[in-house]
Amino acid sequence: MERKGKQILSTQAGRALVHALPKDLTDPVLTARWEDALSSVSKGRVTLQQFEEAQRKFVVRMIEAAKATTVAVGQARPTSGAGRGKSSTGKTRGKGKKAGPAGPTCPACKKPTITLKTKKGSAFFKCESCQSCWWPDKQDANTLGTKWGDRSSSR
């Protein structure tokens, strides 16, 4: 996130992170479920130990899902170091990985795309500005191919 005057705005890296998270973590229903569970603890219907154990299992499941995820995340904060790109492709954890180049330019809004991977590991490009997605071109994996909706609707 970054502050611009009185506003706090999400960065490209922040949006990429949220899009990379499992849906369970970004769904407001999760917060409601936790509130209900905590209410059950306070009313004595569930023990604190039962709640904590459920939380531990949930966290382990989310960590396992994160280990299997590959995502491109833009640079979170500008640095003065040379050779730093705007985005990187690779696993989100770990330090010292060099940033890779941004993806091809979006034809709709002329902003750079980022490279992401599907749950099955197939690469695709996404424009963080207009949210459009494309599959890589079959001849050149570094260029935009079929737009996401066009390909899936023709199957």
C-alpha positions, 0 to 999 in steps of 0.5 A, a space after each residue: 500500500 502507499 499513501 497519496 495525500 489523505 488516501 491509502 492506495 493499493 500497489 500493483 504488488 498488493 493487488 497481485 498478492 490479493 489475487 494470488 491468495 486462496 479465495 478463502 482468505 479474501 472472502 468476507 464470509 471467513 470473517 463472519 465464520 470466525 466471529 460466529 466461532 468466537 461467539 460460540 467460545 464466549 457462550 461456552 458452546 465451543 472450547 477455546 482449544 477447539 477453536 484454536 485447533 480449527 485455526 491451526 488446521 486452517 493455517 496449515 491448509 493455507 500454507 500448503 496451498 501457498 507453497 503450491 502457488 506461483 505468482 508474479 508480484 510487482 515491486 512493492 516499493 521503489 528502491 534506488 538499487 540498479 537492475 530491479 525490475 517492476 515485477 518478478 515471476 516465481 514463488 512468493 516466498 524467499 529472498 534475493 530473487 531477481 525481478 523479471 521483466 513486466 509482461 507485454 503491454 495490454 492492448 486495451 489500456 496500454 499498461 504492462 501486464 503481469 505473468 501469473 499461473 493457474 492452479 494447474 500451473 499454466 502461465 497467463 498474462 493479466 493487466 492489473 489496470 483493466 483486469 483483462 487476461 490473456 493466454 500466451 501466444 502458442 508460437 511465442 510464450 512472451 506475447 499475448 495470445 487469445 483473450 481469456 474469455 474468448 478461449 474458454 467460451 469456444 471450448 
